[in-house]
């Protein structure tokens, strides 16, 4: 019979969520998107608490949604 040993097994998952907002400045856009993130009841609390800003892009009139 083989010896049973203790193992540490770690899983990681990365998902992204993009909010398209209308704002005058980048700071305002981030504030609005953060508010929308916090108000979205479909986002699990743990995901919301671990969310980090990844990217902000000023959309041009001919840009399609980037994601």
C-alpha positions in Angstrom: 0.0 0.0 0.0 1.3 3.5 -0.8 1.7 6.2 1.8 -0.9 8.9 1.7 0.7 12.4 1.7 -0.7 15.9 2.1 -0.8 18.0 -1.0 -1.6 21.7 -1.4 -3.5 22.3 -4.6 -4.2 25.9 -5.7 -6.6 27.0 -8.4 -6.8 30.4 -10.0 -9.3 32.0 -12.2 -9.2 35.2 -14.0 -12.2 36.9 -15.6 -12.7 40.3 -16.9 -15.7 42.7 -17.0 -15.8 45.9 -19.0 -18.1 48.8 -18.3 -18.7 51.4 -21.1 -19.5 54.8 -19.5 -19.9 58.4 -20.6 -17.6 60.8 -18.7 -15.6 64.0 -19.1 -12.4 62.7 -17.6 -10.6 59.4 -17.1 -11.0 59.8 -13.3 -14.7 60.4 -13.7 -15.0 57.3 -16.0 -13.2 55.2 -13.4 -15.5 56.5 -10.6 -18.7 55.8 -12.6 -17.5 52.4 -13.6 -16.6 51.6 -10.0 -20.0 52.6 -8.9 -21.6 50.5 -11.5 -19.4 47.6 -10.5 -20.5 47.9 -6.9 -24.1 48.2 -7.8 -24.2 45.2 -10.1 -26.0 42.5 -8.1 -24.9 39.8 -10.5 -21.3 40.1 -9.6 -20.3 37.9 -6.6 -19.0 39.8 -3.6 -15.7 37.9 -3.6 -15.1 38.9 -7.2 -15.9 42.5 -6.6 -13.6 42.7 -3.5 -10.7 41.3 -5.6 -11.3 43.3 -8.7 -8.4 45.5 -9.8 -8.4 48.2 -12.5 -6.8 46.6 -15.6 -7.2 49.2 -18.4 -9.0 52.4 -19.3 -9.4 53.4 -22.9 -10.9 56.5 -24.4 -13.2 55.3 -27.1 -13.1 57.0 -30.5 -16.3 57.6 -32.5 -15.3 54.8 -34.9 -14.2 52.3 -32.3 -16.2 49.2 -31.7 -16.4 47.8 -28.2 -12.9 46.6 -27.4 -14.0 43.5 -25.6 
